[in-house]
Amino acid sequence: MKAFLSFLLLLSFLVSCQNKSSEKVSERIKTDTILQKNGQVLSYTVFDKQLFKMKRDRTVYSDPYQKRIAKLVEYYLDKNNQTGVQFQLKNPEAKLGYSVEETDWEGVLYTQIGLFTMGKTNMKTFQWLFYNAKTQELYEFDVPKNTPILFKYR
């Protein structure tokens, strides 16, 4: 009887340890999805640092829209391959954030998203994004060419 109870105790201990180790793995890599109007599901790895959020105008955004913008920012950070953005992501001391405001570009209303790093005394924007809520298209703004370029969802 003692041997049986000892066996059960050992078994429950091993199962408990296994569950904790699998929880640690799942805590490290979290994924999320964004559902598009056309039924496409965008899957991405959630950004592991807290992003600062800044609103730059008086536009009132609904909670679901704010959440969508936050998810799009994380999606973009996960899926882009631009050297400047990747450099900021790899910097362990970088305090990253994004700003949101409405803008009109050539007659189309966009939500403009500025990705930035925060220093002790300043803020540096390293990428501008334009989001068209009607078409659900995301654009990277090419500053030298002064034009938005469609970001292809992957």
N, C-alpha and C positions, 0 to 999 in steps of 0.2 A: 504494500500500500504506500509506504514512504517513497519507494522508487517511482511509483506511478505519479505521485504528487510532485516529486522532484522533476520528473520528466515534463509534466504540465507547466510547472513554473519556468523551467528552462525554455520550453517552446514559446510560452507567452512573452518571455523576455526577448527572444530572437525575433519574433514577429513585431514587437514594439520597436526594436532597433531598426528593423528593415523599413517600417513605415516612416520613421523619423528621417532616415537617409533619403527616402524618395521624396519626402516633403521638402528637404533642402534643395534637391535638384529642381523641383517644380517652382520653388521660390526664386531661383536664379533666372530662369527663362520664362517670362510671361508673354503670352501672345494675346492679341485682340483682333477684332475685325471691324470693317466698315462696310455697310451694305449700301450699294449704289442704287439709283432709281431703275437702272436697266437690269438689275438682278445680280450684277457682278459683286462678288464678295472680295474685299481687299484684306488680306491677312498680313500682319506685321508683328515684329517683336517690340514690346513696350519698352520705352526709354527708361533706363534704370535710375536716372537722377530726376529730382523734382525740377520742373521747368518754371521759371518765373513768368507771370502773365501781366501784360500791361495793356490797358485800353487807351487809345490815343485820341478818340473823339467822343461825342455824346450819343452815338448810336446805341440803342438798347437792343441787345441780342437775347433771344430766348435761351433758356437753359439747354435744350437739345442742340441748338445751333452752336452754342459755346462748347459743348462737349464734342460736337462734330469737328470744329476747328482744332480743338486740342488733339483729337485723334489724328486728324490730317497732318498736324505738325509732327507727331510721333511717327506716323507712316512715312512722311518725307525724310525725316532723320534716319529712319531705318533703311529706306530703299534708294536714297540718292547715292551718286558715286563721284560727286565733284570734289576735287582735291581740297578746296578751301573749307568746305563743310566737314569733310572727313578729318581734317586737321583739328578743327574745333572739338569734334566729338572725341578724339583720342586724347585730348588734353585733360588729365585728371583734375586739374585745378580750375577748369573753366566752369563758370556759373552761367548756364545757358537759359535763355528765355525767348519769349516772342511777344510782339505787340500786334494789336489788331485795330484796324480802322477801315472805314468805307472810302472807296475812291472811284472816280469815273475815268476810265481810260478809253479814249476814242469812242465815246458814246455808250460804253458798256459799264455797268455797275459791278465792281468787284469788292470782295473783302481782301484788303491788303494785309499781308502778314510779314512782319519783319523779324527775322531770326537774329538774335544778338547774344553777345557775351557781356557780362557785367564785371567791371573792375572795381577797385575801391572808390574811384572818383568819376568814372565815366562808363559809358555804354557804347559798344561798337556793333553795328549791324553788319553781319557778314553775308546775308542772303535775303532777298525780297521775294515773296510769293504772292501771286494773285489767285484768288479762288472765286469762280463764277458759280454762285449757288444754284442758278437756274439749270445750267448744264452739268454741274458737279465736276467741272474741269479745273485742274490745278495747273498754274503756270509758274515757271521760274522766270524772274525778271533779269534779263541780260542788260546790265548797266552800260557797258561800252556800246552796244548796239541800240540801246534805248527801246527795247521791245520785249514783251512777254513771250516765252517759248513754252509750248505745251509740255507738261511733265507727264510721261507715259506711265500709267498705272501698271504695276507688274504683279 
